[in-house]
Amino acid sequence: MRKKILAPSILAGNHANLSESLMLAEQDGREWIHLDIMDGHFVPNLSFGPQTVSDLRKNSSIFFDVHLMLDQPHRYIEPFVEAGADLISIHLEPEYDHLNSLNKIKKAGIKNGIVVNPDTPIDGLFPFLKHVDLVLFMTVFPGFGGQKFIEDVLLKAKETSMIRESENLDFLIEVDGGVGPEHVIPCLEAGVDIFVAGTAYYKLDQQGRNRFAESIEKVQ
């Protein structure tokens, strides 16, 4: 069975002290941190760039799951590799050479991922499933935290999980957006491996955060 992981989204942390938010996740025992990179074009918000990722990396060995919400993600692969990303995910929706970009990430010696928004048909994913380490399903429309989880996306995750099993593939399935403790069981039933949680994670006290993680990570 694939390992199940809760990956806090630092976008929901304290932007005046992101290092503190990163340290909190590490002290909780989390193995991954999710970093949303937004350009103000592909999504209607801005976050931060490679310099911030690099600065966070200096004092951390946690797995950096970097999600590029960019119109032209292929132009920024090298800066985020150099900044210390362990995995870079790129969106299916913009027009660029997806396969070349995925291969470029792999050739840099890190893991790659492909992402789809809630309203994107999953047919477009099929050519890439043999080339990726992770498939990320957005369970909100990207851009802002605190949105409501879109349940119908789990049907796409389930179908993708079935393809993964039937074709004996080994990519991970991740969900991101509005994920809270109440979504753990339906996500697990849909084949989800990585749970990105921002607002729902950082608003809890330590006991609540640990219970949230245990409900996911105990399923091994």
Helices and strands as residue ranges (DSSP letters): E 5-8, G 10-12, H 18-27, E 32-38, H 50-57, E 63-69, G 73-75, H 77-83, E 87-91, H 98-107, E 111-116, G 122-128, E 134-138, H 153-166, E 172-176, G 181-183, H 184-189, E 194-197, H 199-202, H 206-217
